[in-house]
Amino acid sequence: KLYRSGEQISLSDILPLLEDMGVEVVDERPHKIEPAGSPTVWIYDFGLVHGAQYELQTGEVKEIFQDAFARAWRGTIENDGFNHLVLAARLTWRQVTVLRAYCKYLRQAGTTFSQNYMEDTLYANQHITRLLVELFETRFDPSRQGRAEEASERLVEEVREALDSVVSLDEDRI
């Protein structure tokens, strides 16, 4: 559900955000409420389908999905394919922003891989993506200092082992 005070929202404005979050909009029911002496309020009830091969537990992802969607709607985070990782890899918008920043750094450094290809690679290798985020947090979270080195070494080894199962050399390099 999406609540809006004032003007009606165009479905064309909402669809790209939801699709970049990895869901398909199968229906939409707008409800107009006109309180006396107050601006019009709209309630949009969207029917969403997530095309994952696994069962999605909405309770596990509700908060991170809503938070990421709201930030994308307001324009405080980018709206791109990295947002698929919120549901797919169960990452927060902050964690996705770190991956997006690395991608943009690699693009500026001259990598031949497009942003879309890197988005697809991280999506296709969600286990490794989660390990990379965990490694980043382990190394740079000030509250983990002191025990970070040992945990980092363990995570680096897990990433190396997981990379052995990556089929594509390009994806392995990404």
N, C-alpha and C positions, 0 to 999 in steps of 0.2 A: 504494500500500500504506500502511496505517496500522497502527502497532504500539501496543499498549496492555498495560500490566501491571495486573493486578487485575480489576476488574469488567468485564463485557461492555458495549459501547457500543450504545445503541439507534440503529437506523437513522434514526429520526425526529429524533434530535439531529444527525446528520451531514448528512442530505439538504439542509436549508436552507443550510448553509454552502457545500456544493459547488455548489448551484444558484445561489447569489449570486456564486460565482466564475465563473459562465458555462458550467458543464458539466452534462450530463445523466448521471445514474447509470443505466446500463443493466443492470448486475448487481453482485452483492456476494457474496463468498465468505468467510465467517469461518472461521478455523482456530484451534482451542483447543489450547494447549500447556500441559501440566501438569508442569513440572520437579519432581523430587523435592526436597522441603524448601524450595521457593521458591513465590512466588505464581503464580497462573495468568497466562499471557501469551496475548494474542489478536493474531492477524495478520488484518487485513481486506484483502482484495484486491478493489478496486473496478474495475469496467469503466466508463470515462468516455468520453463523446462530447462534442466541442465543435462546435457547430453553425455554425461560421464559413463564409463563402463562400470563404475562402482556406485553403490547407493549413497546418496548425499544426505547426511544427517543435518537438517536445517538448524537444529539447536547448537551444533558445533560451529557453524559458520555465520549465523544470523548477524551477530554484532560486527564482525569484521567486514561482512558484505555491506551492511548498511552504512558503516563508517566510510568505507572506500567509495561507495556509490555517492554518498552525500558530498564528499570532498571532490570527486570528479565533476559532479553537477555544479558545484560552486566554482570550479576551476582552480582549486588549490593543489590538485594533483593532475597529472596528464591523463588524458583519455586515450589509451592505446592498448595493444594486445598484451602488455605486461599485466594488465588488470585481470586477465584470465587466471593468473596464479593465485588470486585471492581465494577463489573456490577450489580450483584444482589442487593446489599445493597447500591450501589453508594458511596463506601468508597474510599478514596485516598490510595495510597500505604503506606503512613505513618500511617494512621489509621489501616490498615490491619496489619502492622508490630507490632503495640501495641497489637492487639489481638493474634498474633502469639507468642509474647513474654510472654503473660500471659499463653498461652497454654504450652509453653516450661517450664515455671516456675512450673505449675501444674504437668507436667510429672516428673520433677526433684524432686518435693515434694512427689511423690509417688502415684499420682492418678491412678486409675485402668483404666481410659478411654484413648484410643489411640488418637493420633493426628488426624487420619482420622475421628474418631467418633466425636471429638470436632469440626473439620472443618464442617462436615455434620450437626451438631447440630446448629452451628451459621448460616449456610446457610438456614436451615429449619426454623429458628426463626429470620428472618432478622430485624423485627421491634425491637425486644429485643436487637439484636446485635447493631443496630444504637443507641439505648438508652444507652447501655453500653459505646460505644465510646463517646457519648455526655457527659455522666457522667464523664468519665476519663478526657476529655478536660475541663470540667467545674471545676473540682477539681484541675487540675494541670497547667492550662494555667495562667501564671503570669498576663496577661492583664485582667483576670476576677476576680482577687482577690478583696475582699471587698463584692462582691455580690455572691460569689461562694457558700456560705453555704446555702442560701435560695434556689438557683437553684439546688444544689445537693440534698437537701431534697425532692424537687419536683420530680426530676428524679429518685431517689431511690423509691419513692412511685409509679411512673409510671412503673418501672421495676417490682416491687412486683405485681402490678395489672396484668401486661402482663404475668408474670410467672404463674398466675392462669389458663391461657388458654393452657399452655404447657401440652401435653397429657402424655408424658413419664417422669417418675420420674428421670431417668438418665439424660435426657435432662434438666430437671429442676435443677438438681444439678450442671451440667456443667455451 
